[in-house]
Amino acid sequence: MPYFETADGTRLSYEDYGAGAPIVFVSSWALSGDMWEYQVPFFTEREYRCVLLDRRGHGRSDRPSTGYDTDTRADDLAALIEHLDLREVTLVGHSAGGGEIARYLARHGEDRVARVAFVAAVLPFLKLTDDNPGGVPEALSEAAVAQFRKDRPKWFADRAQGFFATHLGNDVSPALIDLTMRQCLEASPWATTAVWREMFSADHRDALRAMTVPTLIVHGAADQSARVELTGRRTAELMPNAVYKEYPTAGHGLYVTHKDRLNADILELIKG
């Protein structure tokens, strides 16, 4: 398993498959690069290079006590891209990974990036503020943190079916749901709490308005983790030149339930 070292000495794990134009997959909150198992074969078989990052505190990466702020996580992504000297990159981010991509572009520019896909991304800004009246009160976020800290396995178990929107007929086996839960529980509890709070309070509106690279926004209409009216649709409003696709029966786990459609849509973005 290859690693690289960040500016603060944290060792981060990544995986690198295939050859060709690079695609960097940035994972969801609480998940690692393993979540992309339905995307990697599809793209490597079409002669693309797939790079998967385990963010700090997740997967096989180090678990430091610091560095979970959005800026540092975006800098970690930049360090990976520079470590591998990747250029003309397609960035694909799910959930919190979308925020890390937006902040990466704001801090490091678009020189190495050809295009971006935001998949069920937690964008543009969740927190209720005077200039974000449609946001969520911070007290609700902290109530979720309290539940999470009380019984972390139960917190994930209570949300597992909704994550995949199985009530809409999405075919997801109990074994696959169990695997996803175990992957989430492998992340550091400290890290997941810290990233949750950062994800909730990070404001990406200016960064999204400033983006000029071709962008695909994909969101599920039945997403219970990142409600579409608060995230995907508002992101699309800020980026009128982006391609917005909403899957009527998809939840947050659309990278599994709607993998064929998602892969085809990302491929269409790449081929331009």
C-alpha positions as CSV (number, residue, x, y, z in Angstrom):
1,M,0.0,0.0,0.0
2,P,1.7,3.3,-1.1
3,Y,1.8,6.2,1.3
4,F,3.0,9.8,1.1
5,E,3.7,12.3,3.9
6,T,2.0,15.6,4.3
7,A,3.5,18.9,5.5
8,D,2.7,18.1,9.1
9,G,4.2,14.6,9.0
10,T,0.9,12.7,8.6
11,R,1.2,9.6,6.4
12,L,-1.7,9.2,4.0
13,S,-2.6,6.1,2.2
14,Y,-3.6,6.0,-1.5
15,E,-4.2,3.4,-4.2
16,D,-3.3,3.8,-7.8
17,Y,-4.7,1.6,-10.6
18,G,-4.5,1.6,-14.3
19,A,-2.8,4.0,-16.8
20,G,-4.0,6.9,-18.9
21,A,-5.7,10.2,-18.0
22,P,-6.0,10.4,-14.2
23,I,-9.2,10.4,-12.2
24,V,-8.8,11.2,-8.5
25,F,-11.6,9.9,-6.3
26,V,-12.2,11.8,-3.1
27,S,-14.3,9.7,-0.6
28,S,-17.2,10.4,1.6
29,W,-17.2,11.3,5.2
30,A,-16.4,8.2,7.3
31,L,-15.5,6.1,4.2
32,S,-12.2,5.3,2.5
33,G,-11.1,4.6,-1.0
34,D,-12.7,1.2,-0.8
35,M,-16.1,2.8,-1.5
36,W,-15.2,3.2,-5.2
37,E,-15.0,-0.5,-6.0
38,Y,-17.8,-0.1,-8.6
39,Q,-16.0,2.8,-10.3
40,V,-12.4,1.6,-10.5
41,P,-12.9,-1.4,-12.8
42,F,-15.2,0.5,-15.1
43,F,-12.7,3.3,-15.7
44,T,-9.5,1.3,-15.7
45,E,-11.0,-1.0,-18.3
46,R,-11.5,2.1,-20.4
47,E,-7.8,3.1,-20.0
48,Y,-8.1,5.6,-17.3
49,R,-5.8,5.9,-14.2
50,C,-7.8,5.8,-10.9
51,V,-6.2,7.3,-7.8
52,L,-8.0,6.8,-4.5
53,L,-7.1,8.8,-1.3
54,D,-7.8,7.8,2.3
55,R,-8.2,11.1,4.1
56,R,-6.5,11.5,7.4
57,G,-8.3,9.5,10.2
58,H,-9.9,7.3,7.6
59,G,-9.1,4.0,6.0
60,R,-5.4,3.1,6.2
61,S,-4.1,6.6,6.7
62,D,-2.6,7.9,10.0
63,R,-5.0,9.1,12.7
64,P,-3.5,12.4,14.0
65,S,-5.4,14.5,16.6
66,T,-5.3,17.6,14.3
67,G,-5.6,18.6,10.7
68,Y,-9.3,17.9,10.1
69,D,-10.2,21.5,9.2
70,T,-11.3,21.9,5.6
71,D,-8.2,23.8,4.5
72,T,-5.8,21.1,5.7
73,R,-7.8,18.3,4.1
74,A,-7.8,20.3,0.8
75,D,-4.0,20.7,1.2
76,D,-3.7,17.0,1.7
77,L,-5.5,16.4,-1.6
78,A,-3.1,18.9,-3.2
79,A,-0.1,17.1,-1.7
80,L,-1.3,13.8,-3.3
81,I,-1.8,15.4,-6.7
82,E,1.7,17.0,-6.5
83,H,3.3,13.8,-5.1
84,L,2.2,11.9,-8.2
85,D,2.6,15.0,-10.4
86,L,-0.9,14.5,-11.9
87,R,-2.1,16.9,-14.6
88,E,-5.3,17.2,-16.5
89,V,-7.0,15.5,-13.6
90,T,-10.7,14.7,-13.3
91,L,-11.7,15.1,-9.6
92,V,-14.6,13.1,-8.4
93,G,-15.9,13.8,-4.9
94,H,-18.7,12.2,-2.9
95,S,-20.3,13.9,0.0
96,A,-17.6,15.6,2.1
97,G,-15.2,14.9,-0.7
98,G,-17.0,17.5,-2.8
99,G,-16.2,20.1,-0.2
100,E,-12.6,19.1,-0.2
101,I,-12.4,19.5,-4.0
102,A,-14.1,22.9,-3.9
103,R,-11.6,24.1,-1.2
104,Y,-8.7,22.6,-3.1
105,L,-9.6,24.6,-6.2
106,A,-10.0,27.8,-4.1
107,R,-6.6,27.4,-2.5
108,H,-4.5,25.8,-5.2
109,G,-6.2,26.8,-8.5
110,E,-7.3,24.9,-11.5
111,D,-3.9,24.4,-13.3
112,R,-3.8,20.7,-12.7
113,V,-7.5,20.1,-13.0
114,A,-9.4,19.4,-16.2
115,R,-12.9,18.8,-14.8
116,V,-14.9,18.0,-11.7
117,A,-17.8,15.7,-10.7
118,F,-19.6,16.5,-7.5
119,V,-21.5,13.3,-6.5
120,A,-24.1,13.7,-3.7
121,A,-21.7,16.5,-2.5
122,V,-22.3,18.4,0.8
123,L,-22.2,21.8,-0.9
124,P,-22.5,24.7,-0.9
125,F,-23.2,25.7,2.7
126,L,-25.2,23.8,5.3
127,K,-25.2,26.1,8.4
128,L,-28.0,28.5,9.1
129,T,-26.7,32.1,9.1
130,D,-28.1,35.5,8.4
131,D,-27.1,35.2,4.8
132,N,-28.0,31.5,4.5
133,P,-31.6,31.5,5.8
134,G,-32.3,28.1,4.2
135,G,-29.6,26.4,6.2
136,V,-29.7,24.0,9.2
137,P,-29.5,25.3,12.8
138,E,-26.2,24.4,14.4
139,A,-28.1,22.9,17.4
140,L,-29.4,20.1,15.1
141,S,-25.9,19.3,13.9
142,E,-24.7,19.1,17.5
143,A,-27.6,16.9,18.4
144,A,-26.5,14.4,15.7
145,V,-23.0,14.6,17.1
146,A,-24.3,13.7,20.6
147,Q,-26.2,10.7,19.2
148,F,-23.1,9.7,17.3
149,R,-21.0,9.8,20.4
150,K,-23.5,7.9,22.5
151,D,-23.7,4.9,20.2
152,R,-21.8,5.1,17.0
153,P,-22.7,1.7,15.5
154,K,-26.4,2.3,16.2
155,W,-26.2,5.8,14.5
156,F,-24.9,4.2,11.3
157,A,-27.3,1.2,11.6
158,D,-30.3,3.6,11.9
159,R,-29.4,5.3,8.7
160,A,-28.3,2.4,6.6
161,Q,-31.5,1.7,4.7
162,G,-32.1,5.4,4.0
163,F,-28.5,5.8,2.8
164,F,-29.3,3.5,-0.1
165,A,-33.0,4.5,-0.4
166,T,-34.0,0.8,-0.3
167,H,-37.6,1.9,0.3
168,L,-37.7,3.0,-3.4
169,G,-36.8,-0.4,-4.6
170,N,-33.0,-0.1,-4.9
171,D,-31.5,-3.6,-4.8
172,V,-28.9,-3.6,-2.0
173,S,-28.2,-6.8,-0.2
174,P,-28.0,-7.0,3.6
175,A,-24.4,-8.1,3.2
176,L,-23.5,-5.0,1.2
177,I,-25.2,-2.7,3.8
178,D,-23.2,-4.5,6.5
179,L,-20.0,-4.0,4.6
180,T,-20.7,-0.2,4.2
181,M,-21.4,0.0,7.9
182,R,-18.2,-1.8,8.8
183,Q,-16.2,0.5,6.5
184,C,-17.7,3.6,8.2
185,L,-16.9,2.2,11.7
186,E,-13.2,1.7,10.7
187,A,-12.7,5.4,10.6
188,S,-11.4,7.2,13.7
189,P,-14.3,8.4,15.9
190,W,-12.3,11.5,16.6
191,A,-11.7,12.2,13.0
192,T,-15.3,11.6,11.9
193,T,-16.7,14.0,14.6
194,A,-14.2,16.7,13.6
195,V,-14.8,16.3,9.9
196,W,-18.6,16.3,10.5
197,R,-18.4,19.7,12.2
198,E,-16.1,21.1,9.5
199,M,-18.4,19.8,6.8
200,F,-21.4,21.5,8.5
201,S,-19.8,24.9,8.9
202,A,-17.7,25.2,5.7
203,D,-18.9,27.8,3.2
204,H,-18.1,27.0,-0.4
205,R,-20.3,29.4,-2.2
206,D,-17.6,31.8,-3.4
207,A,-15.4,28.9,-4.5
208,L,-18.2,27.4,-6.5
209,R,-19.0,30.7,-8.2
210,A,-15.3,31.1,-9.2
211,M,-14.9,27.6,-10.8
212,T,-14.3,27.6,-14.5
213,V,-13.6,24.0,-15.3
214,P,-16.3,21.8,-16.8
215,T,-18.4,20.4,-13.9
216,L,-21.0,17.7,-13.4
217,I,-23.3,17.8,-10.4
218,V,-25.1,14.5,-9.6
219,H,-27.6,14.2,-6.7
220,G,-30.3,11.8,-5.6
221,A,-33.8,13.2,-5.1
222,A,-34.2,10.8,-2.1
223,D,-30.9,11.7,-0.4
224,Q,-31.5,11.7,3.3
225,S,-27.9,12.5,4.2
226,A,-27.6,15.6,2.0
227,R,-31.1,16.8,1.2
228,V,-31.2,17.7,-2.5
229,E,-33.0,21.0,-1.9
230,L,-30.3,22.1,0.5
231,T,-27.3,20.8,-1.5
232,G,-27.4,19.6,-5.1
233,R,-30.0,22.1,-6.4
234,R,-28.4,25.0,-4.6
235,T,-25.0,24.1,-6.0
236,A,-26.4,24.0,-9.5
237,E,-27.9,27.5,-9.0
238,L,-24.5,28.8,-8.1
239,M,-22.9,27.1,-11.2
240,P,-25.2,27.8,-14.1
241,N,-22.7,26.4,-16.6
242,A,-22.5,23.1,-14.8
243,V,-24.4,20.0,-15.9
244,Y,-26.9,19.0,-13.2
245,K,-28.4,15.6,-13.1
246,E,-30.9,14.5,-10.5
247,Y,-31.6,10.8,-10.0
248,P,-35.3,10.4,-8.9
249,T,-34.9,7.1,-6.9
250,A,-31.3,7.7,-5.6
251,G,-30.2,8.2,-2.0
252,H,-26.8,9.2,-0.8
253,G,-25.3,5.8,-1.7
254,L,-26.0,6.3,-5.4
255,Y,-22.4,5.3,-6.2
256,V,-23.6,1.7,-5.5
257,T,-27.3,1.8,-6.3
258,H,-27.0,3.8,-9.5
259,K,-23.4,2.9,-10.4
260,D,-24.1,2.2,-14.0
261,R,-25.8,5.5,-14.7
262,L,-23.2,7.4,-12.6
263,N,-20.3,5.8,-14.3
264,A,-21.7,6.6,-17.7
265,D,-22.4,10.2,-16.7
266,I,-18.8,10.7,-15.4
267,L,-17.5,9.1,-18.6
268,E,-19.6,11.5,-20.6
269,L,-18.1,14.4,-18.7
270,I,-14.6,13.2,-19.3
271,K,-15.1,12.7,-23.0
272,G,-16.6,16.1,-23.1
